[in-house]
Amino acid sequence: MITIEAIVTVTPDGKAAIQLPPNIPPGRRKVVLAIDEQLIKEQPVVENDLAWDEFEHLIERCAVDTGIKDLAHQHDRYIHGVPKREAYL
């Protein structure tokens, strides 16, 4: 059993949709819902600079040092084995 906490918007006709994480295998699943009766307050709009700071922090946390300096430019070479492209200026 996996426990997932998510925010779901329920329509007036009682329909709801939820995005599950990618580690849930496809197929029919039994789902048990526990609904908090208090509505979630809308979050204030995040300042643009703060959003960029959070995004840059996420990139830093997720970055993997492969030791390959031209990986972004030559990704077809390393993934698919095609000949290297000419270096860009």
DOROZA-130089 format. One record per residue (C-alpha): residue in one letter; y, z, x. Coordinates in steps of 0.25 Angstrom, whole numbers, padded with zeros to 4 digits, always signed. Layout:
REM DOROZA-130089
aYZX;...
This chain:
REM DOROZA-130089
m+0000+0000+0000;i+0014-0004+0005;t+0027+0003+0000;i+0039-0005+0000;e+0053-0001-0005;a+0061-0013-0010;i+0073-0015-0019;v+0070-0023-0031;t+0080-0029-0042;v+0074-0028-0056;t+0080-0038-0066;p+0083-0034-0080;d+0070-0040-0085;g+0062-0031-0075;k+0059-0041-0065;a+0059-0037-0050;a+0057-0044-0037;i+0053-0038-0023;q+0052-0044-0009;l+0040-0038-0002;p+0039-0037+0013;p+0032-0049+0020;n+0020-0040+0024;i+0015-0039+0010;p+0004-0049+0009;p+0005-0059-0003;g-0004-0057-0015;r-0004-0048-0028;r+0000-0034-0025;k+0001-0021-0033;v+0015-0016-0033;v+0019-0002-0037;l+0034+0000-0040;a+0042+0013-0040;i+0056+0010-0045;d+0068+0019-0042;e+0076+0020-0055;q+0089+0021-0047;l+0096+0007-0045;i+0099+0004-0030;k+0114+0004-0027;e+0119-0009-0022;q+0122-0009-0007;p+0136-0011-0002;v+0138-0024+0005;v+0136-0023+0020;e+0147-0027+0029;n+0145-0040+0036;d+0146-0034+0050;l+0136-0023+0046;a+0126-0033+0040;w+0127-0041+0053;d+0124-0028+0062;e+0112-0025+0053;f+0107-0040+0055;e+0109-0039+0070;h+0102-0026+0071;l+0090-0032+0063;i+0090-0044+0073;e+0090-0034+0085;r+0078-0026+0079;c+0070-0038+0076;a+0072-0046+0088;v+0060-0048+0097;d+0062-0051+0112;t+0052-0063+0115;g+0057-0065+0129;i+0060-0080+0125;k+0075-0083+0127;d+0074-0096+0119;l+0065-0092+0108;a+0076-0095+0097;h+0079-0109+0102;q+0065-0113+0106;h+0057-0106+0095;d+0050-0119+0091;r+0045-0119+0105;y+0039-0105+0105;i+0034-0105+0090;h+0029-0119+0089;g+0027-0124+0103;v+0036-0136+0103;p+0044-0140+0115;k+0056-0132+0119;r+0069-0138+0114;e+0081-0141+0123;a+0090-0129+0126;y+0102-0128+0118;l+0116-0126+0124;
